[in-house]
Amino acid sequence: MKAKTAEERLDGMIRAALLELAGERWHRIEALDVSDVRISARHDRRMRKLFAGSGSAGNAKKLRRKGIAAAACLCLIAAGVFLWAKAQREAAPHEMTLYYNEVISESMEAPLYAPEIEVKNIDLGEASVLLDCDFGRCIPAAMKAYACKCYKVENTETDEIWNVIVDIREDHESDTAPGLRLDASLNGKPSTVDYTYDAEAVYTDVGGIEVYASVIPASTYTTASGRERTVPGVYIAEFEEGGTRYYIESRGTMEQIVFDEFVCDMIIKGLKRSAGNPLEADDLTERERADILDDFAVPDFSGAALSGNALPEDAAPTEESFTDPKTALFSRMLNTVDRFDRLFLSLETNMIGGTVREIDFQIDLSGGRSCQVVREAGTTVSETFSDQETGMVTVDHGEKLCVGNYLPVYAREEAPYIPLAERIKVMEDGIPVYVYRNNITNCPLASYAVFPQEIAFSYLKDFDDWEIEGTGETYLGRRCAVLRGTPSPYLASKHGIDSFRMTVDEETGILLELYGTKDGGTVIYTAVSAIDLDPAEDVARFDESLYAGYRTENR
């Protein structure tokens, strides 16, 4: 055995002294760096948070002290660290941090999938089973109201699953909305991302797993039209566990503390627990569990009456029909695409990045085509064309760019009706998971009115928070129901509102108005200005000749 150097022996003595003073029952040393010692502390039983250690032993700085001087300093250093750790525990008992390597430049090579590779929609429950990870336990409180979309990349010839993707966002239609995307590579080819750092890369030890975290700083650039835009910083975490490679990347304005919490909790509460390694004192008492269930209470639709509908029009053949007016209206908003085939609709909203935008939708579900046009102050900023035969193309007029989108274009048969009792699944820890139908309108912003699944889940899932103020009201010549309610604490904080009002088309469930107010004043709104369920015109098609001089790009 190779003899230890004086420095290695000194490191061992300091570690031993620290563990003796701090008590190994309460703390473990992840890495020793006397200039910045970080300790993982046992979490609070209710919150189950984790101090994640920073840096690696291989990269830790070495003390270069010898002889009597080192021995004399040992007790002072150990005692100081113990007092520092105690103060840190008292000051921030729930903090979790990863050590981030700053990225100077990056390059990415995406895998080339063969024709037999298919991307399929799945729910969070199936993703949890495929990855053997209890996602219900690791979604931070700040993300509990976010929408979750999951996919699996499957080889249809061998039935082999290559990748599992979990995309959790506050708003899937907004580029700046906070969220994150997890890509787990099981048997396939992961994307190759090469980073250049400002220093030697180090990892964070989280539950015995080496997590390499990186940050791409926020940046500002000027578009071709002279507009200045800011790109939010991106947080990235990579690690391997059980033969699966995990790549997690933040989206939009996701805060670092929330990103850290998800990554650490996914490893400690999700993967480690699924692997049969639960943390100490991790089980909740019955009262704690009751508190959680009360915080996230959702209606139980399993026993909802399925006879005549209280709303005037009959349900579509694929729909359930409910006697309770609230249940009927809620269900109809989740399933608008079952109640129209062709639709032209225009609206104005300030709910996308705080900017007032006008949006026109042209949709032909049977024909497999749609067009979405977005304007700001009367100027067209983007257009999205989708066609079952040619795919989806997005035109960015600010960048003078035509993008062939990698997102799938869905047909009606790819969005089967889902019984209402299966639309909200409550995980074992009480956190609800919302099940979405595929967006067969293929308009990215359809969720603001045409297919308002996210708004229905966010505002109306708790039937105690809203009432139907009236039915049979007329808006744009349509028979409507008017709803008034109080937003959840999350929505109230997010939008700065204390009440909301909705106008919903009774026949289709399309959202015609949404006003969020504070002290009587309007803060957020979406208002439909025109709707035609039997348009004479054809849906606009993408014509490349109209965009001469625009760059083209495929994603």
TORKESE-884483 format. One line per 10 residues: for each residue z negated, y negated, x negated of C-alpha. Coordinates in steps of 0.001 Angstrom, whole numbers, plus 500000, padded with zeros to 6 digits. Example, Ala and Ser with C-alpha at 12.3 -4.5 7.8 and 13.67 -1.06 7.14 Angstrom:
2
492200:504500:487700; 492860:501060:486330 $
This chain:
555
500000:500000:500000; 500931:496580:498695; 497904:494505:497692; 497272:491386:499772; 497608:487994:498120; 494729:485529:498026; 496437:483515:500782; 496786:486571:503020; 493136:487486:502488; 492111:483924:503350 $
494199:483991:506523; 492496:487232:507520; 489041:485773:506888; 489792:482726:509056; 491155:484900:511858; 488082:487087:511742; 485773:484066:511804; 487644:482493:514721; 487496:485678:516762; 483818:486108:515920 $
482986:482576:517050; 485278:482306:520070; 484678:485834:521243; 487562:488289:521407; 486593:489044:524990; 487755:485552:525956; 490486:484591:523495; 493161:486009:521272; 494876:484254:518380; 498661:484181:518785 $
499463:482393:515546; 497354:480712:512912; 498457:477260:511904; 495429:475236:510908; 497337:472006:511443; 498071:473030:515026; 496090:476068:516128; 497047:477353:519583; 495003:479876:521472; 495769:481898:524583 $
492863:481573:526989; 492022:483879:529862; 493302:482474:533124; 491444:481314:536165; 491079:484198:538666; 492532:482307:541588; 495438:480567:539863; 496089:483332:537306; 497507:480893:534755; 498109:481598:531081 $
497893:479640:527892; 500962:480928:526022; 500599:480899:522232; 503057:478836:520206; 504875:479773:517024; 505002:483084:515176; 502789:484480:512466; 505844:484762:510234; 506469:481037:510537; 502891:479839:510423 $
501950:477514:507615; 499715:478997:504937; 496591:477349:503670; 496671:477012:499931; 493036:476900:499100; 491359:479058:496487; 487948:480039:495284; 484818:478221:496305; 486659:475351:497986; 488296:477735:500464 $
485061:479553:501196; 483212:476275:501729; 485854:475043:504188; 486012:478277:506117; 482991:477725:508339; 483913:474090:509004; 487454:475026:510005; 486324:477901:512216; 483637:475854:513913; 486069:472977:514439 $
488672:475238:515977; 486071:476787:518282; 484998:473356:519532; 488652:472299:519861; 489449:475414:521913; 486433:474818:524156; 487521:471229:524773; 491077:472361:525524; 489835:474903:528056; 487765:472310:529843 $
490487:469657:529755; 493429:471809:530881; 492311:475226:532143; 495699:476049:533712; 498210:474739:531151; 501073:476950:530009; 503464:475967:527233; 506359:477445:525309; 507356:476278:521865; 510830:474732:522106 $
513422:474705:519349; 515575:471586:519670; 519289:472340:519946; 521683:470196:517923; 524846:471971:519051; 525828:475043:521043; 528782:477312:521653; 529167:479910:524381; 531454:482880:524837; 531355:484315:528342 $
532008:488040:528817; 535446:489102:530022; 535057:491269:533096; 537614:493945:533999; 539215:494120:537488; 536796:496847:538515; 533851:494495:537993; 532658:492906:541239; 530028:490254:541993; 527975:491087:545102 $
525347:489102:546983; 521886:490668:547162; 518481:489424:548280; 515451:488741:546119; 513872:492019:547162; 516771:494044:545769; 516800:491920:542607; 513085:492666:542164; 513748:496409:542447; 516714:496362:540058 $
514764:494464:537390; 511418:496143:538149; 509928:492652:538397; 507679:491356:541163; 509300:487929:541630; 507014:487162:544542; 504144:486821:542076; 505832:484552:539551; 507461:481764:541575; 505485:478555:540838 $
503984:476580:543718; 506433:473750:543045; 509350:476134:543725; 508073:478026:546762; 510210:476015:549175; 513370:476337:547056; 516356:478376:548221; 517090:481583:546322; 520490:483207:545868; 520863:486513:544043 $
523827:488496:542800; 524572:491729:540994; 527570:492344:538735; 528672:495909:539369; 531301:498257:537951; 532814:499653:541148; 534320:502653:539348; 531092:503886:537777; 528567:502257:540165; 526918:500830:537071 $
525099:497508:537450; 525800:495222:534525; 523954:492037:535383; 521460:490707:537916; 521451:486963:538593; 518682:485028:540345; 519487:481394:541176; 516558:479376:542584; 517197:475727:543444; 515800:472995:545599 $
519327:472270:546813; 522246:474491:545814; 524732:471783:546734; 523347:469151:544324; 523969:469171:540566; 520820:467159:539889; 518414:469101:542134; 515764:470993:540134; 515913:474748:539803; 516664:477558:537395 $
519059:480454:536880; 518073:483826:535487; 520748:486182:534117; 519487:489653:533239; 521908:491852:531296; 521253:495548:531956; 524240:497600:530849; 526903:494957:530535; 528040:492354:528085; 525777:489311:528080 $
527162:485866:527434; 526938:485023:523753; 525325:481647:523170; 525018:480360:519618; 522694:477431:518945; 522246:475190:515955; 518663:473944:515641; 517080:471039:513837; 514800:473480:511982; 514189:477214:511586 $
513829:478806:515016; 510420:480136:516001; 509300:482124:518995; 506398:482060:521427; 504385:485222:521969; 503892:485712:525715; 502081:488897:526614; 503365:490597:523466; 507006:489609:524122; 508816:487271:521731 $
510289:484420:523784; 512771:482136:522054; 512779:478840:523930; 515255:476037:523307; 515772:472553:524680; 519012:470607:524926; 517919:466950:525158; 519102:464726:528003; 522241:462742:527218; 524270:459885:528633 $
528069:459613:528637; 530784:457416:530088; 533359:458918:532450; 537090:458240:532344; 536600:455704:535128; 533977:453813:533107; 530906:455075:534957; 527805:455914:532972; 526203:459253:533834; 523060:460950:532589 $
522920:464694:532053; 519331:466016:532444; 517775:467981:529615; 518136:471763:529767; 515332:474233:529015; 516306:477741:527945; 514269:480896:527386; 515568:484207:526002; 513770:487503:525522; 514204:491258:525759 $
512008:493749:527589; 512595:497385:528457; 516196:497348:527259; 517099:494336:529419; 518043:490979:527942; 516862:487966:529938; 518428:484513:529758; 516761:481770:531840; 518121:478237:532058; 516807:475209:533949 $
518956:473314:536419; 519046:469614:537263; 515786:467717:536897; 513549:470779:536527; 510285:469798:534815; 509322:471599:531618; 505852:472513:532908; 507356:474275:535958; 509937:476062:533801; 507200:477236:531410 $
505120:478463:534325; 507969:480544:535741; 508874:482148:532405; 505283:482998:531468; 504366:484219:534946; 507527:486303:535143; 506489:488161:532005; 502762:488421:532673; 502681:488815:536464; 506154:490157:537145 $
507409:492409:534348; 504048:493360:532864; 502492:494149:536225; 505529:496175:537289; 505230:498069:534023; 501677:499063:534968; 499896:496514:532771; 498079:494123:535125; 495930:491370:533726; 492165:491658:534019 $
490608:490467:537265; 494080:489944:538689; 493489:491321:542190; 492806:488753:544867; 489847:488972:547190; 490560:489291:550907; 489612:485661:551422; 491906:484472:548621; 494768:486485:550073; 494053:485077:553533 $
494199:481552:552101; 497607:482248:550577; 498949:483812:553756; 497740:480795:555718; 499429:478409:553255; 502786:480126:553720; 502536:481245:557337; 505909:481868:559003; 506736:483085:562514; 506922:486821:563153 $
510190:487400:565031; 509894:491187:565174; 508609:491054:568764; 510680:488124:570023; 511990:488624:573550; 515682:489512:573563; 516792:488776:577101; 518529:485762:578668; 518886:482715:576416; 517004:479567:577428 $
519859:477422:576094; 522766:477002:578506; 525612:478749:576612; 525746:482498:576150; 525231:483919:572694; 528173:485131:570635; 528712:488927:570686; 527143:489377:567255; 524059:487272:567994; 520692:488099:569422 $
519653:486154:572499; 516122:484789:572802; 514091:483623:575793; 511958:481194:573758; 513835:477865:573382; 512525:477213:569863; 513455:480672:568627; 516887:480402:570238; 517607:477021:568629; 516260:478098:565225 $
518429:481235:565301; 521498:479278:566342; 521129:476855:563395; 520973:479833:561021; 524163:481295:562506; 526506:478406:563346; 529526:480206:561832; 529390:482764:564653; 530060:480048:567215; 533199:478296:565973 $
536436:479215:564209; 538169:475921:563436; 536294:472672:562847; 536938:469134:561612; 533719:467142:561029; 532751:463891:559284; 529282:462711:558328; 527357:460168:556288; 524221:461015:554303; 521916:459616:551636 $
520343:463007:550903; 522550:463897:547919; 521086:462247:544845; 519922:459244:546878; 523491:457869:547088; 525176:457122:550413; 528158:459445:550740; 530726:460149:553415; 531911:463758:553679; 534854:465174:555624 $
535099:468895:556388; 538212:470791:557498; 537507:474477:558147; 539610:477374:559427; 537533:480554:559230; 540187:482954:560538; 542863:481347:558368; 540617:481590:555318; 541042:477964:554262; 538844:474879:554002 $
538807:471408:552517; 535872:469131:551694; 536292:465474:550703; 533410:463354:549340; 533554:459557:549208; 531234:456867:547874; 531673:453305:549161; 535059:454293:550553; 536333:455744:547270; 537100:459461:547074 $
535061:460994:544261; 535745:464706:544768; 537742:467204:546804; 537206:470944:547168; 539953:473235:548444; 539401:476914:549129; 541897:479577:550104; 541371:483307:550529; 544570:483941:548554; 544358:481379:545732 $
540597:480835:545364; 538630:477593:545109; 539682:474401:543310; 537471:471325:542863; 539000:467953:541968; 536720:465481:540161; 538405:462086:540400; 535901:460396:538107; 536651:462846:535306; 540309:463259:536357 $
539729:466986:536272; 540874:469944:538392; 538522:472894:538081; 539406:476425:539136; 535999:477527:540364; 534594:480951:539475; 532594:481022:542704; 533798:483608:545221; 535643:482587:548371; 534081:484456:551289 $
535797:485856:554384; 534096:486204:557759; 533503:489942:557286; 531525:489155:554123; 528818:487355:556117; 527600:489871:558690; 524975:488836:561208; 521400:489342:559990; 518713:489954:562645; 516275:487067:562839 $
513311:489325:562011; 514956:490005:558627; 515716:486379:557707; 512219:485638:556343; 510560:488351:554284; 506953:487867:553215; 506136:489408:549824; 502865:491263:549282; 501202:488132:547892; 502125:486117:551009 $
505033:484116:549563; 508049:484049:551934; 511571:484833:550739; 514428:483409:552814; 517541:485519:553383; 520835:483617:553568; 524219:484624:554938; 527207:483954:552682; 528672:480490:553135; 531988:481536:554702 $
532949:477885:555282; 533444:477791:551482; 532538:474085:551570; 529742:473498:549026; 528077:470801:551152; 528301:472581:554512; 524525:473102:554480; 523960:469444:555424; 525378:469909:558940; 528014:472616:559483 $
525963:475610:558316; 522384:474223:558030; 520515:477361:556962; 518489:475601:554243; 517495:472686:556493; 516447:475072:559270; 514295:477103:556885; 512794:474014:555225; 511974:471966:558334; 511662:474415:561218 $
510211:477685:559903; 506720:476692:561090; 507073:476337:564867; 503742:474505:565082; 505191:471548:563159; 507915:470531:565626; 508780:470296:569308; 511930:470153:571403; 511751:466648:572847; 514677:467112:575170 $
517814:469129:575954; 521068:468185:577598; 521277:464922:575619; 524798:463698:574777; 525937:462843:571251; 529640:462426:570359; 530434:464067:573684; 528430:467175:572783; 525438:468580:574706; 522475:468427:572325 $
518798:469212:571854; 516532:466606:570251; 513713:467787:567981; 510785:465855:566552; 508314:467109:563994; 506012:466624:561058; 507276:467735:557630; 505388:470225:555493; 503285:468682:552691; 506012:469711:550239 $
508813:468010:552183; 506627:464962:552838; 505996:464602:549105; 509593:465368:548109; 511241:462838:550436; 508386:460403:551038; 508447:460927:554813; 505796:461528:557475; 508018:462569:560426; 511538:463719:561217 $
513972:463810:564131; 516966:466129:564576; 519854:466213:567017; 521306:469727:567251; 524443:470844:569058; 523221:473329:571666; 526382:475424:571725; 526901:475915:567987; 523601:474979:566288; 525449:472440:564109 $
523125:469675:562896; 524454:466357:564188; 521596:464100:563048; 518590:464314:560764; 516367:461296:560200; 513280:461420:557986; 510993:458441:558463; 507897:456872:556905; 505756:454549:559028; 508673:454288:561442 $
511270:453322:558831; 514213:455553:557905; 513981:457054:554408; 516541:459873:554471; 519306:460615:556935; 522389:462659:557739; 524499:461566:560695; 527708:463166:561953; 530281:460560:562976; 533049:462816:564296 $
533340:466462:565363; 536338:468413:566680; 536038:472130:567430; 539725:472463:568361; 541643:470319:565866; 545429:470073:566202; 545975:469422:562486; 546169:472077:559803; 543610:472291:556994; 544707:470377:553876 $
545837:472504:550929; 545555:471892:547197; 548786:470365:545873; 548816:470175:542083; 551633:467612:542111; 549261:465040:543604; 547090:465121:540504; 549538:464381:537707; 547681:463444:534540; 544539:465346:535527 $
543148:467923:533133; 542775:471505:534357; 539930:473859:533578; 538871:477298:534780; 535202:478281:535011 $
